[in-house]
Amino acid sequence: MAEQVNSATIAGGAVSRFEQLSTQQKMGLGVGIAALIALIAGAWMWGQAPDYRVLYSNLSDRDGGAIIESLQQLNIPYKFAEGGGALMIPANQVHEARLKLATQGLPKGGTVGFELMENQKFGITQFAEQVNYQRALEGELARSVQSIGAVASARVHLAIPKPSVFIKEQLKPSASVVLTLHGGRLLDSAQVNAIVHLISSSVPDMSAKNVTIVDQDGTLLSAIQDEIGIGLDTKQVKYVQQIEQNYIKRIEAILTPLLGADNVRAQVTASIDFARTEQTAEIYKPNQNPADSSVRSQQNSETLNGSGLNASGVPGALSNQPPVPATAPIVAAPAAPGATDTPAKLENLHKESTVNYEVDRTISHTVLPVGMIKRLSVAVVVNNRKVTDPKGKVSFKPLTDAEKAQIDNLVKDAVGFDQNRGDSLNVQNAAFNDDKEVVAEVPLWQQPDMIELAKQLAKYLMIAVVMLVVVFKIIKPAFRPLQSFRTEETDHEAVATGELAAGAEGAGADNEPGQYTPPIEPYEKNLNIARQITQQDPKIVASVIRDWVNGNE
């Protein structure tokens, strides 16, 4: 009962004190309480906000709508990332949501492949079947191109002409590819060439020249392939760079032990011939000594013009006998009777002889290698020579002419210098600038991780500071009058209780004013207050004493 009376008294006093506040103080108190509640609610909501992660990105409009509808049915919150168009959900539900969406066949993807041919309707026309086959082939090629790391999405369009029985009317198929690349990514010539050959190899009778590749900015990427045929390709450029770097390493390797690691700088420019050359030569040697020559063929011809031998001998059978073998008798036989010794008369004799000899010749077929060095240009810069005097002082002096000549000869031997080829060498001696740019180490407080941590701590600190300012500068001053009134009421109750207890203990005794000496001044004040309450309302004192006698606290 006493507690109820005290609570009612305190509440009434608080209301009376609140009514005694000015309008400005009441408004400040209300604003402070509202700000404190808002800060507590904001901090709680901020701490309870989930971490969103990407569920899917680069979704088509159809797939995006179907996925959002499924997320709403599953009561999963979602939002879209700014700029990227990615669909994001709470991190702790990403894997579960993907599995549930996969059971529904989502996302279906922006392209379809040969699964389009699995559900062919009965009675479909040949034209529709050909169109479905072309769509499926385009989808499969697009999926293959999208597997490249730099490609975000791809669209492939095929132009496949109808077959014809006439060779002159046959047309070659062609393809057009539109690529959407990831931000900050580019395709080099080798990757473009790979996509071109991938498309051309997947379609029958398609040439690589009939494949056109364009990126999302409208840049014709396949034009790079035409330019490669005009000049050097990447392999040739790398070969030239490798040759030059090898010569530079040779020069630095042979001069570093003499001059020091940081005292030599060399550059080499190589002119390489990439032309493929074939030569065929047939060489005839001069005529040699006939005695040493070989006869190839020989032909002799003899012609005789004139009257032969006159008829002689005895007419009859004896003179018509066949000729006998020629003999050379030692003694000539006497002529037959009636025969004459008139010799044959020669009028014209012609002889002709032809001799053919072998002629020496050499036939050579030479294929010159590709990548021969046509000319070298070498430039070498050498730092001044480091000299230390007996006192330990270090100084740099230019090289002498003999040292320069020695370096010149070493470089020539290292690179295989050939003056007839047109090689050039330039060796210079100069003082190097040793001022090196010192990259300062990033302090701990400037590192990205520490900056991010500081931002997070600053958020919490700012909320705590604002809450403290609101509590101690607005709310506490507004509650201060109410707190002082409550303290006074509590003091009055304690004084009344103490005075009544003292009166009960000294009942029937003579209490003289001069015999009571309070130990401290506040006690006297409380005692006077208790006496006033007793005089004003004796019923309360009687009730309290009755409770004490009955043993009720």
C-alpha positions as CSV (number, residue, x, y, z in Angstrom):
1,M,0.0,0.0,0.0
2,A,2.9,2.3,0.9
3,E,4.5,1.5,-2.5
4,Q,1.3,2.3,-4.4
5,V,1.1,5.6,-2.6
6,N,4.7,6.4,-3.4
7,S,4.3,5.4,-7.1
8,A,1.2,7.6,-7.4
9,T,2.9,10.4,-5.7
10,I,6.0,10.2,-7.9
11,A,3.9,9.9,-11.1
12,G,1.8,12.9,-10.1
13,G,5.0,14.8,-9.3
14,A,6.5,13.9,-12.7
15,V,3.4,15.0,-14.5
16,S,3.3,18.3,-12.6
17,R,7.0,18.9,-13.2
18,F,6.5,18.1,-17.0
19,E,3.7,20.6,-17.1
20,Q,6.0,23.2,-15.5
21,L,8.5,22.8,-18.3
22,S,8.5,25.5,-21.0
23,T,7.3,24.8,-24.6
24,Q,10.9,24.8,-25.9
25,Q,11.9,22.3,-23.3
26,K,9.0,20.0,-24.0
27,M,9.8,20.1,-27.8
28,G,13.5,19.4,-27.1
29,L,12.5,16.5,-24.8
30,G,10.3,15.1,-27.5
31,V,12.8,15.5,-30.3
32,G,15.5,13.8,-28.2
33,I,13.3,10.8,-27.3
34,A,12.4,10.5,-31.0
35,A,16.0,10.7,-32.2
36,L,17.1,8.2,-29.6
37,I,14.4,5.7,-30.8
38,A,15.3,6.3,-34.4
39,L,19.0,5.8,-33.8
40,I,18.3,2.5,-31.9
41,A,16.0,1.3,-34.6
42,G,18.4,2.3,-37.4
43,A,21.4,0.6,-35.7
44,W,19.3,-2.6,-35.2
45,M,18.1,-2.7,-38.8
46,W,21.6,-1.9,-40.1
47,G,23.0,-4.8,-38.0
48,Q,20.3,-7.1,-39.2
49,A,20.6,-6.2,-42.9
50,P,21.7,-9.4,-44.8
51,D,24.8,-9.5,-47.1
52,Y,23.6,-9.8,-50.7
53,R,25.4,-11.9,-53.3
54,V,25.0,-12.3,-57.0
55,L,22.5,-15.1,-57.9
56,Y,22.7,-14.7,-61.7
57,S,24.0,-12.0,-64.1
58,N,23.4,-11.2,-67.8
59,L,19.9,-12.7,-67.7
60,S,17.5,-12.3,-70.6
61,D,14.2,-10.6,-70.0
62,R,12.3,-13.9,-70.2
63,D,14.6,-15.7,-67.7
64,G,14.7,-12.6,-65.4
65,G,10.9,-12.4,-65.1
66,A,10.6,-16.2,-64.5
67,I,13.3,-16.1,-61.8
68,I,11.8,-13.1,-60.0
69,E,8.4,-14.8,-60.0
70,S,9.9,-17.9,-58.4
71,L,11.8,-15.9,-55.8
72,Q,8.5,-14.2,-54.8
73,Q,6.9,-17.6,-54.4
74,L,9.8,-18.8,-52.2
75,N,9.7,-15.6,-50.1
76,I,13.3,-14.8,-50.9
77,P,14.2,-11.0,-51.0
78,Y,16.1,-9.8,-54.0
79,K,17.5,-6.7,-55.5
80,F,19.4,-5.6,-58.6
81,A,23.0,-4.5,-58.6
82,E,23.5,-0.9,-59.8
83,G,25.0,-0.7,-63.3
84,G,25.7,-4.4,-63.7
85,G,22.2,-5.7,-64.0
86,A,22.9,-8.7,-61.7
87,L,20.2,-10.3,-59.6
88,M,21.3,-10.4,-56.0
89,I,19.8,-12.3,-53.0
90,P,21.0,-12.8,-49.4
91,A,24.3,-14.7,-49.2
92,N,23.1,-17.5,-47.0
93,Q,20.3,-18.4,-49.5
94,V,22.3,-18.3,-52.8
95,H,23.1,-22.0,-53.1
96,E,19.7,-23.1,-51.9
97,A,17.9,-20.8,-54.4
98,R,20.1,-22.0,-57.3
99,L,19.2,-25.6,-56.5
100,K,15.5,-24.8,-56.3
101,L,15.5,-22.8,-59.5
102,A,17.4,-25.6,-61.3
103,T,14.6,-28.0,-60.4
104,Q,12.3,-25.6,-62.3
105,G,14.6,-25.5,-65.3
106,L,15.7,-21.9,-64.6
107,P,17.5,-20.1,-66.1
108,K,16.8,-21.5,-69.5
109,G,19.5,-19.4,-71.1
110,G,19.3,-16.9,-74.0
111,T,20.4,-19.5,-76.6
112,V,19.2,-23.0,-77.4
113,G,21.3,-25.8,-78.9
114,F,20.6,-29.2,-80.3
115,E,18.0,-29.8,-77.5
116,L,15.7,-28.0,-79.9
117,M,15.7,-31.1,-82.1
118,E,14.6,-33.4,-79.3
119,N,10.9,-32.3,-79.4
120,Q,10.2,-32.4,-83.1
121,K,6.5,-32.5,-83.9
122,F,5.0,-35.2,-86.1
123,G,4.4,-33.9,-89.6
124,I,6.8,-31.0,-89.5
125,T,7.8,-29.6,-92.8
126,Q,11.2,-29.8,-94.3
127,F,11.6,-26.1,-94.2
128,A,10.8,-25.9,-90.5
129,E,13.1,-28.7,-89.8
130,Q,16.0,-26.9,-91.6
131,V,15.2,-23.7,-89.7
132,N,15.3,-25.6,-86.4
133,Y,18.6,-27.2,-87.4
134,Q,20.1,-23.8,-88.2
135,R,18.9,-22.3,-85.0
136,A,20.4,-25.2,-83.0
137,L,23.7,-24.9,-84.8
138,E,23.8,-21.2,-84.1
139,G,23.1,-21.8,-80.4
140,E,25.8,-24.4,-80.1
141,L,28.4,-22.2,-81.7
142,A,27.3,-19.2,-79.5
143,R,27.8,-21.4,-76.4
144,S,31.2,-22.5,-77.6
145,V,32.3,-18.9,-78.2
146,Q,30.9,-17.8,-74.7
147,S,33.2,-20.3,-73.1
148,I,36.1,-18.0,-73.8
149,G,37.1,-16.0,-70.7
150,A,36.9,-12.5,-72.2
151,V,33.5,-13.1,-73.9
152,A,30.4,-12.3,-71.8
153,S,27.9,-13.3,-74.5
154,A,27.8,-14.1,-78.2
155,R,25.3,-14.2,-81.0
156,V,26.0,-16.2,-84.2
157,H,24.1,-15.8,-87.5
158,L,24.6,-18.3,-90.2
159,A,23.8,-17.8,-93.9
160,I,23.5,-21.3,-95.4
161,P,22.5,-21.2,-99.1
162,K,20.4,-23.9,-100.7
163,P,22.4,-26.7,-102.4
164,S,22.4,-26.7,-106.2
165,V,23.3,-29.3,-108.7
166,F,25.0,-26.7,-110.9
167,I,28.6,-25.9,-109.9
168,K,28.4,-22.3,-111.1
169,E,25.3,-21.6,-109.0
170,Q,26.8,-23.1,-105.8
171,L,27.3,-20.4,-103.1
172,K,29.5,-20.6,-100.0
173,P,28.0,-20.3,-96.5
174,S,29.0,-17.3,-94.4
175,A,28.7,-16.4,-90.7
176,S,28.4,-13.2,-88.6
177,V,29.4,-13.2,-84.9
178,V,28.5,-10.4,-82.5
179,L,30.5,-10.5,-79.2
180,T,29.9,-8.8,-75.9
181,L,33.1,-8.6,-74.0
182,H,33.6,-8.2,-70.3
183,G,34.5,-4.7,-69.0
184,G,38.1,-3.9,-69.6
185,R,38.8,-7.1,-71.6
186,L,40.0,-7.3,-75.1
187,L,40.6,-10.1,-77.6
188,D,44.0,-10.4,-79.2
189,S,44.6,-11.5,-82.8
190,A,45.2,-15.1,-81.9
191,Q,41.9,-15.4,-80.0
192,V,40.0,-13.7,-82.9
193,N,41.7,-16.2,-85.3
194,A,40.7,-19.1,-83.1
195,I,37.0,-18.0,-83.1
196,V,37.1,-17.6,-86.9
197,H,38.5,-21.1,-87.4
198,L,36.0,-22.5,-84.8
199,I,33.1,-21.1,-86.8
200,S,34.4,-22.1,-90.2
201,S,35.3,-25.6,-89.1
202,S,31.8,-26.2,-87.7
203,V,29.9,-25.4,-90.9
204,P,30.6,-27.5,-94.1
205,D,32.2,-25.7,-97.1
206,M,32.6,-22.5,-95.1
207,S,35.8,-20.6,-95.6
208,A,37.6,-18.6,-92.9
209,K,37.3,-15.5,-95.1
210,N,33.5,-15.6,-94.9
211,V,33.4,-15.2,-91.1
212,T,32.8,-11.7,-89.8
213,I,33.3,-10.9,-86.1
214,V,32.1,-7.6,-84.5
215,D,32.2,-6.6,-80.8
216,Q,29.6,-4.6,-78.8
217,D,31.2,-1.3,-79.9
218,G,30.9,-2.1,-83.6
219,T,34.6,-2.7,-84.1
220,L,35.4,-5.2,-86.9
221,L,37.7,-7.7,-85.2
222,S,38.1,-10.0,-88.2
223,A,39.8,-7.3,-90.2
224,I,42.9,-8.0,-88.1
225,Q,43.3,-11.2,-90.0
226,D,43.5,-9.4,-93.4
227,E,46.1,-7.0,-92.1
228,I,48.3,-9.9,-90.8
229,G,48.8,-11.1,-94.4
230,I,50.2,-7.7,-95.4
231,G,52.8,-7.3,-92.8
232,L,54.4,-9.3,-90.0
233,D,52.4,-11.7,-87.9
234,T,52.8,-12.1,-84.2
235,K,55.2,-15.0,-84.5
236,Q,57.6,-13.1,-86.7
237,V,57.5,-10.1,-84.4
238,K,58.3,-12.3,-81.4
239,Y,61.1,-13.9,-83.4
240,V,62.7,-10.5,-84.1
241,Q,62.4,-9.5,-80.4
242,Q,63.9,-12.8,-79.3
243,I,66.9,-12.3,-81.7
244,E,67.5,-8.8,-80.4
245,Q,67.2,-9.9,-76.7
246,N,69.7,-12.7,-77.3
247,Y,72.3,-10.3,-78.7
248,I,71.7,-7.9,-75.8
249,K,72.2,-10.7,-73.3
250,R,75.5,-11.6,-75.1
251,I,76.8,-8.1,-74.9
252,E,75.9,-7.6,-71.3
253,A,77.2,-11.0,-70.3
254,I,80.6,-10.3,-71.8
255,L,81.0,-6.7,-70.5
256,T,79.5,-7.1,-67.0
257,P,82.5,-8.8,-65.5
258,L,84.7,-6.0,-66.7
259,L,82.5,-3.0,-66.0
260,G,79.9,-4.1,-63.4
261,A,76.3,-5.0,-63.5
262,D,74.8,-1.5,-63.6
263,N,77.5,0.0,-65.9
264,V,76.4,-1.3,-69.3
265,R,73.4,-0.6,-71.4
266,A,72.9,-2.2,-74.9
267,Q,70.3,-2.1,-77.6
268,V,70.3,-4.1,-80.8
269,T,68.1,-3.7,-83.9
270,A,68.0,-6.7,-86.2
271,S,66.7,-6.6,-89.8
272,I,65.4,-10.0,-90.6
273,D,64.5,-11.4,-94.0
274,F,61.4,-13.5,-93.8
275,A,61.1,-14.0,-97.6
276,R,61.0,-17.6,-98.8
277,T,63.5,-17.9,-101.7
278,E,64.2,-20.8,-104.0
279,Q,67.0,-20.8,-106.7
280,T,67.8,-23.1,-109.5
281,A,71.2,-22.7,-111.3
282,E,72.8,-24.5,-114.3
283,I,76.6,-23.7,-114.7
284,Y,78.8,-24.7,-117.6
285,K,82.6,-24.9,-117.1
286,P,85.1,-23.7,-119.7
287,N,86.5,-26.1,-122.4
288,Q,89.1,-28.4,-120.9
289,N,92.2,-30.2,-122.5
290,P,91.0,-32.4,-125.4
291,A,93.3,-35.2,-124.1
292,D,91.4,-35.3,-120.8
293,S,88.0,-35.0,-122.4
294,S,85.5,-37.9,-122.8
295,V,84.2,-38.7,-126.3
296,R,80.5,-38.7,-126.4
297,S,80.0,-39.8,-130.1
298,Q,82.1,-40.0,-133.3
299,Q,81.0,-40.1,-136.9
300,N,83.2,-40.5,-140.1
301,S,81.9,-40.1,-143.7
302,E,83.9,-40.7,-147.0
303,T,82.6,-40.0,-150.5
304,L,84.4,-41.2,-153.8
305,N,83.4,-39.9,-157.3
306,G,85.1,-41.2,-160.6
307,S,85.4,-44.0,-163.2
308,G,86.2,-47.5,-162.0
309,L,88.5,-50.2,-163.5
310,N,88.1,-50.9,-167.3
311,A,86.9,-54.3,-168.5
312,S,89.8,-56.7,-169.1
313,G,90.5,-60.4,-169.5
314,V,89.4,-63.1,-171.9
315,P,85.7,-63.0,-172.7
316,G,83.9,-65.9,-171.5
317,A,83.1,-67.7,-168.3
318,L,86.5,-67.3,-166.8
319,S,86.3,-63.6,-166.7
320,N,82.9,-63.7,-164.8
321,Q,84.2,-65.7,-161.8
322,P,83.5,-64.2,-158.3
323,P,86.3,-62.4,-156.7
324,V,88.8,-64.3,-154.7
325,P,90.1,-63.2,-151.3
326,A,92.6,-60.5,-151.7
327,T,96.2,-61.5,-151.4
328,A,99.4,-59.7,-151.6
329,P,101.8,-61.8,-153.6
330,I,105.4,-61.2,-153.4
331,V,105.8,-61.4,-157.2
332,A,103.1,-60.1,-159.4
333,A,101.6,-62.7,-161.6
334,P,101.9,-62.1,-165.4
335,A,98.9,-60.6,-167.0
336,A,96.6,-62.7,-168.9
337,P,96.9,-62.6,-172.6
338,G,94.8,-59.8,-174.0
339,A,94.5,-58.0,-170.6
340,T,95.5,-54.4,-170.1
341,D,97.2,-52.8,-167.0
342,T,95.4,-49.4,-167.1
343,P,94.7,-48.2,-163.5
344,A,91.3,-46.8,-162.3
345,K,90.9,-43.1,-162.7
346,L,89.8,-41.1,-159.5
347,E,88.0,-37.8,-160.3
348,N,86.7,-36.6,-156.7
349,L,87.3,-37.9,-153.1
350,H,85.4,-36.3,-150.0
351,K,86.0,-37.3,-146.4
352,E,84.0,-36.0,-143.3
353,S,84.6,-36.7,-139.6
354,T,82.4,-35.5,-136.6
355,V,83.4,-36.0,-132.9
356,N,81.2,-35.0,-129.9
357,Y,82.7,-34.5,-126.5
358,E,81.0,-34.4,-123.0
359,V,80.5,-30.9,-121.6
360,D,80.8,-30.2,-117.7
361,R,77.7,-28.5,-116.2
362,T,76.3,-28.1,-112.6
363,I,72.6,-27.9,-111.8
364,S,71.8,-26.7,-108.2
365,H,68.4,-26.1,-106.5
366,T,68.8,-23.9,-103.4
367,V,66.1,-23.1,-100.8
368,L,67.2,-20.2,-98.7
369,P,66.1,-20.4,-95.0
370,V,63.5,-18.0,-93.7
371,G,64.5,-15.5,-91.0
372,M,68.1,-14.7,-92.0
373,I,69.7,-11.7,-90.6
374,K,70.2,-9.0,-93.2
375,R,71.7,-6.3,-90.9
376,L,72.5,-5.6,-87.3
377,S,72.6,-2.2,-85.6
378,V,74.3,-2.3,-82.2
379,A,74.4,0.6,-79.7
380,V,76.3,0.3,-76.4
381,V,76.6,2.9,-73.6
382,V,79.3,2.3,-71.0
383,N,79.5,4.1,-67.6
384,N,82.7,5.9,-66.5
385,R,85.2,3.7,-64.8
386,K,85.0,3.6,-60.9
387,V,88.3,4.6,-59.2
388,T,89.1,4.4,-55.5
389,D,92.1,6.4,-54.2
390,P,94.2,5.2,-51.2
391,K,92.0,7.3,-48.8
392,G,89.0,5.4,-49.9
393,K,87.4,8.2,-51.9
394,V,85.4,6.9,-54.9
395,S,85.5,8.8,-58.2
396,F,84.5,8.1,-61.8
397,K,86.8,8.7,-64.7
398,P,86.2,8.3,-68.5
399,L,87.5,5.3,-70.3
400,T,90.7,5.5,-72.2
401,D,90.9,4.9,-76.0
402,A,92.5,1.5,-75.4
403,E,89.6,0.5,-73.2
404,K,87.1,1.7,-75.7
405,A,88.8,-0.3,-78.5
406,Q,88.9,-3.4,-76.3
407,I,85.1,-3.0,-75.6
408,D,84.5,-2.4,-79.3
409,N,86.3,-5.6,-80.3
410,L,84.5,-7.7,-77.6
411,V,81.1,-6.5,-78.8
412,K,81.9,-7.2,-82.4
413,D,83.0,-10.8,-81.6
414,A,79.9,-11.3,-79.4
415,V,77.4,-10.3,-82.0
416,G,79.3,-11.7,-85.0
417,F,79.9,-8.4,-86.6
418,D,80.0,-8.5,-90.5
419,Q,81.0,-5.3,-92.2
420,N,80.2,-6.7,-95.7
421,R,76.6,-7.3,-94.5
422,G,76.2,-3.7,-93.5
423,D,76.3,-4.1,-89.7
424,S,77.0,-1.0,-87.6
425,L,78.4,-0.6,-84.1
426,N,78.4,2.5,-81.9
427,V,80.0,2.4,-78.4
428,Q,79.8,5.5,-76.2
429,N,81.2,6.3,-72.9
430,A,79.2,8.6,-70.6
431,A,78.4,9.2,-66.9
432,F,75.2,7.4,-65.8
433,N,72.6,9.2,-63.8
434,D,72.3,7.3,-60.5
435,D,69.2,9.1,-59.3
436,K,66.8,6.3,-58.8
437,E,63.2,6.9,-58.1
438,V,62.5,5.4,-54.7
439,V,59.0,4.0,-54.3
440,A,57.9,4.7,-50.8
441,E,56.2,1.9,-49.0
442,V,52.5,2.4,-48.5
443,P,51.9,3.1,-44.8
444,L,49.6,0.8,-42.9
445,W,46.9,3.4,-42.6
446,Q,46.8,3.9,-46.4
447,Q,46.4,0.3,-47.3
448,P,43.0,-0.7,-48.8
449,D,42.2,-3.2,-46.1
450,M,42.9,-0.8,-43.3
451,I,40.9,2.0,-45.0
452,E,37.9,-0.3,-45.3
453,L,38.2,-1.4,-41.7
454,A,38.4,2.3,-40.6
455,K,35.3,3.1,-42.6
456,Q,33.4,0.4,-40.8
457,L,34.6,1.5,-37.4
458,A,33.8,5.1,-38.2
459,K,30.2,4.2,-38.9
460,Y,29.8,2.5,-35.5
461,L,31.7,5.3,-33.8
462,M,29.5,7.9,-35.4
463,I,26.3,6.2,-34.3
464,A,27.7,5.9,-30.8
465,V,28.7,9.5,-30.6
466,V,25.3,10.7,-31.9
467,M,23.5,8.5,-29.4
468,L,25.7,9.9,-26.5
469,V,25.1,13.5,-27.6
470,V,21.3,12.9,-27.8
471,V,21.3,11.2,-24.4
472,F,23.5,13.6,-22.4
473,K,22.7,16.9,-24.2
474,I,19.0,16.6,-24.9
475,I,17.3,13.8,-23.0
476,K,19.2,14.0,-19.7
477,P,18.7,17.8,-19.2
478,A,15.0,17.4,-19.9
479,F,14.6,14.6,-17.3
480,R,16.7,16.4,-14.7
481,P,13.7,18.3,-13.1
482,L,11.8,15.0,-12.9
483,Q,14.7,13.3,-11.3
484,S,15.1,16.0,-8.6
485,F,11.4,15.8,-7.8
486,R,11.6,12.1,-7.4
487,T,14.6,12.4,-5.1
488,E,12.8,14.9,-2.9
489,E,9.7,12.6,-2.6
490,T,12.0,9.7,-1.7
491,D,13.7,11.8,1.0
492,H,10.3,12.9,2.5
493,E,9.2,9.3,2.7
494,A,12.4,8.2,4.4
495,V,12.1,11.1,6.9
496,A,8.5,10.2,7.7
497,T,9.3,6.6,8.2
498,G,12.2,7.4,10.5
499,E,10.2,9.8,12.7
500,L,7.4,7.4,13.1
501,A,9.7,4.7,14.2
502,A,11.4,7.0,16.7
503,G,8.0,8.0,18.1
504,A,6.9,4.3,18.6
505,E,10.1,3.5,20.5
506,G,9.8,6.4,22.9
507,A,6.1,6.1,23.6
508,G,5.3,6.9,27.3
509,A,8.6,8.5,27.9
510,D,9.1,12.2,28.5
511,N,10.8,13.7,25.5
512,E,12.3,17.0,26.2
513,P,13.4,19.2,23.4
514,G,16.7,19.8,25.0
515,Q,17.6,16.1,25.4
516,Y,17.4,15.2,21.6
517,T,20.5,16.2,19.5
518,P,20.4,15.0,15.9
519,P,23.7,13.6,14.7
520,I,23.6,15.5,11.4
521,E,21.6,18.4,10.0
522,P,19.7,16.5,7.3
523,Y,18.3,14.3,10.0
524,E,16.7,17.3,11.7
525,K,15.2,18.4,8.4
526,N,13.7,15.0,7.8
527,L,12.4,14.9,11.4
528,N,10.7,18.2,11.1
529,I,9.0,17.0,7.9
530,A,7.8,13.8,9.6
531,R,6.3,15.9,12.4
532,Q,4.5,18.0,10.0
533,I,3.0,15.0,8.3
534,T,2.0,13.6,11.7
535,Q,0.2,16.8,12.6
536,Q,-1.5,17.1,9.2
537,D,-2.7,13.5,8.8
538,P,-2.6,11.5,12.1
539,K,-4.5,8.6,10.4
540,I,-1.4,7.8,8.3
541,V,0.8,7.6,11.4
542,A,-1.8,5.4,13.2
543,S,-2.0,3.1,10.2
544,V,1.8,2.7,10.0
545,I,2.1,2.0,13.7
546,R,-0.7,-0.6,13.5
547,D,1.1,-2.3,10.7
548,W,4.3,-2.4,12.8
549,V,2.5,-3.9,15.8
550,N,0.9,-6.5,13.7
551,G,4.2,-7.4,12.2
552,N,3.5,-6.2,8.7
553,E,6.3,-4.5,6.8
